[in-house]
Amino acid sequence: MLIKLASLAALAAFTVLPHDPLPDLAVGTALPAADKKMKDVNGKEISLKDAVGKNGLLVVFSCNTCPFVVGSEGSEGWEGRYPALGAFSQRMGVGMVLVNSNEGKRDAGDSFADMQARYKDKKYSGSYVLDAGNVVADAFGARTTPHVFLFNKDLKLVYKGAIDDNVGSASAVKEKYLEKAISSLVEGRPIDPATTRNVGCSIKRVAVEHKH
């Protein structure tokens, strides 16, 4: 198992490289692409602003194909924690949206139909939307799956990074970064840390043709 986790760590080190010229969203920044409509797995078109709860909004860039999300031999992946995270967010008055920006893999496991099936099979909660052309991911500067962004009720960024400190095993987690950040947000306490290292596969963006 340690070998498998080491392999995942090596993959992470490769895939977290930034995609220039993506922005690096700073804590305190207003919610990007707030009004951009995206297709939810329920068939409706929604924006991030539509999903905001009374205490804020959690945006998780995710997919159906990355081993850091879905797991692999020797690693659970973070996906299995989504249902509990969604329930916790709802109890805390924070809306939750999962965003699939893997435009480059729509024909390889990240199609809208694949998203609908996975949402049902894995008992996701909240919304799971398709980010066509990775427009929203680009506005956020989202780099990996998963990559999380938490906003307060004023739609200002208060936390970004990872869900917790152990992709391989939920039972072995020592630091529940995101859960702690949500609790601190709702209780009016400082969020510490406000930024953690996002670990995961690179978002599979569509190729952009640069004109010279």
GUTI-180034 format. One record per residue (C-alpha): residue number from 0; z, y, x. Coordinates in steps of 0.02 Angstrom, whole numbers, always signed. Layout:
BEGIN
- NUM Z Y X
...
% end
This chain:
BEGIN
- 0 +0 +0 +0
- 1 +40 +118 +143
- 2 -134 +88 +213
- 3 -211 +128 +45
- 4 -111 +289 +29
- 5 -158 +336 +206
- 6 -340 +313 +159
- 7 -317 +425 +8
- 8 -232 +555 +117
- 9 -379 +549 +238
- 10 -499 +572 +93
- 11 -395 +718 +29
- 12 -399 +804 +197
- 13 -588 +796 +189
- 14 -610 +847 +8
- 15 -494 +996 -4
- 16 -608 +1100 +105
- 17 -652 +1260 +10
- 18 -823 +1286 -66
- 19 -875 +1455 +3
- 20 -884 +1582 -77
- 21 -758 +1525 -207
- 22 -614 +1645 -241
- 23 -437 +1602 -192
- 24 -342 +1645 -351
- 25 -180 +1734 -305
- 26 -18 +1719 -403
- 27 -13 +1865 -524
- 28 -201 +1860 -558
- 29 -259 +1870 -739
- 30 -331 +1714 -822
- 31 -514 +1700 -768
- 32 -654 +1655 -889
- 33 -530 +1672 -1031
- 34 -662 +1689 -1168
- 35 -789 +1564 -1103
- 36 -822 +1435 -1239
- 37 -822 +1251 -1187
- 38 -849 +1092 -1287
- 39 -688 +997 -1321
- 40 -689 +807 -1344
- 41 -657 +837 -1529
- 42 -829 +919 -1539
- 43 -766 +1096 -1562
- 44 -805 +1243 -1448
- 45 -647 +1322 -1379
- 46 -600 +1448 -1246
- 47 -449 +1445 -1132
- 48 -378 +1591 -1229
- 49 -387 +1487 -1388
- 50 -269 +1359 -1311
- 51 -130 +1477 -1253
- 52 +44 +1432 -1316
- 53 +184 +1554 -1353
- 54 +247 +1538 -1174
- 55 +85 +1518 -1080
- 56 -57 +1403 -1031
- 57 -80 +1256 -912
- 58 -256 +1224 -847
- 59 -289 +1060 -756
- 60 -457 +1031 -674
- 61 -486 +845 -689
- 62 -620 +711 -711
- 63 -650 +528 -751
- 64 -701 +466 -580
- 65 -590 +529 -439
- 66 -463 +401 -371
- 67 -332 +537 -358
- 68 -347 +555 -548
- 69 -386 +379 -608
- 70 -300 +281 -470
- 71 -359 +148 -349
- 72 -290 -9 -269
- 73 -117 +37 -207
- 74 -111 +205 -297
- 75 -77 +249 -479
- 76 -167 +415 -478
- 77 -104 +564 -579
- 78 -195 +528 -742
- 79 -58 +416 -808
- 80 +60 +565 -807
- 81 -54 +673 -916
- 82 +15 +614 -1085
- 83 +195 +650 -1037
- 84 +144 +814 -956
- 85 +53 +864 -1115
- 86 +204 +821 -1222
- 87 +321 +915 -1106
- 88 +207 +1068 -1105
- 89 +199 +1066 -1294
- 90 +388 +1058 -1309
- 91 +401 +1205 -1191
- 92 +275 +1310 -1289
- 93 +141 +1299 -1156
- 94 -38 +1254 -1206
- 95 -128 +1125 -1098
- 96 -314 +1108 -1063
- 97 -395 +977 -953
- 98 -561 +1040 -884
- 99 -701 +927 -820
- 100 -811 +1028 -703
- 101 -897 +880 -618
- 102 -1071 +940 -664
- 103 -1146 +840 -523
- 104 -1082 +677 -598
- 105 -1128 +696 -781
- 106 -1239 +542 -764
- 107 -1111 +446 -660
- 108 -952 +435 -764
- 109 -916 +616 -810
- 110 -1028 +639 -962
- 111 -960 +709 -1124
- 112 -962 +534 -1202
- 113 -865 +468 -1051
- 114 -739 +608 -1074
- 115 -714 +566 -1258
- 116 -688 +382 -1218
- 117 -565 +416 -1078
- 118 -466 +541 -1181
- 119 -440 +408 -1315
- 120 -414 +261 -1197
- 121 -286 +349 -1086
- 122 -199 +438 -1230
- 123 -224 +613 -1161
- 124 -151 +757 -1260
- 125 -205 +938 -1278
- 126 -388 +981 -1253
- 127 -513 +902 -1133
- 128 -664 +1015 -1113
- 129 -831 +1006 -1024
- 130 -861 +1150 -904
- 131 -1052 +1159 -906
- 132 -1123 +1214 -739
- 133 -945 +1220 -667
- 134 -937 +1403 -720
- 135 -750 +1403 -758
- 136 -706 +1305 -601
- 137 -802 +1434 -499
- 138 -710 +1578 -584
- 139 -543 +1496 -542
- 140 -593 +1442 -368
- 141 -539 +1267 -419
- 142 -574 +1148 -278
- 143 -508 +975 -318
- 144 -474 +849 -454
- 145 -338 +875 -498
- 146 -303 +1060 -467
- 147 -177 +1144 -582
- 148 -152 +1325 -634
- 149 -6 +1386 -740
- 150 -10 +1554 -830
- 151 +129 +1647 -920
- 152 +118 +1720 -1095
- 153 +39 +1877 -1022
- 154 -97 +1764 -949
- 155 -48 +1798 -769
- 156 -50 +1656 -642
- 157 +125 +1598 -595
- 158 +94 +1429 -512
- 159 -52 +1336 -435
- 160 -75 +1176 -336
- 161 -18 +998 -367
- 162 +68 +910 -511
- 163 +200 +829 -400
- 164 +221 +758 -225
- 165 +166 +577 -249
- 166 -5 +527 -313
- 167 +30 +344 -277
- 168 +182 +316 -386
- 169 +263 +414 -527
- 170 +428 +325 -498
- 171 +428 +381 -316
- 172 +406 +566 -354
- 173 +538 +675 -272
- 174 +469 +847 -316
- 175 +400 +879 -491
- 176 +319 +1043 -442
- 177 +229 +1078 -605
- 178 +367 +1023 -723
- 179 +491 +1129 -625
- 180 +372 +1278 -632
- 181 +352 +1262 -821
- 182 +540 +1251 -847
- 183 +569 +1402 -735
- 184 +434 +1500 -826
- 185 +509 +1467 -997
- 186 +687 +1500 -938
- 187 +640 +1662 -851
- 188 +686 +1602 -677
- 189 +585 +1630 -518
- 190 +455 +1495 -486
- 191 +484 +1418 -315
- 192 +369 +1358 -245
- 193 +236 +1458 -335
- 194 +98 +1377 -232
- 195 +81 +1198 -169
- 196 -61 +1107 -82
- 197 -186 +1038 -206
- 198 -240 +862 -158
- 199 -389 +770 -230
- 200 -575 +740 -229
- 201 -690 +889 -217
- 202 -759 +951 -384
- 203 -938 +890 -392
- 204 -1029 +1054 -419
- 205 -1213 +1073 -455
- 206 -1316 +1133 -309
- 207 -1344 +1320 -303
- 208 -1508 +1384 -233
- 209 -1477 +1530 -117
- 210 -1614 +1660 -102
- 211 -1642 +1740 +68
% end
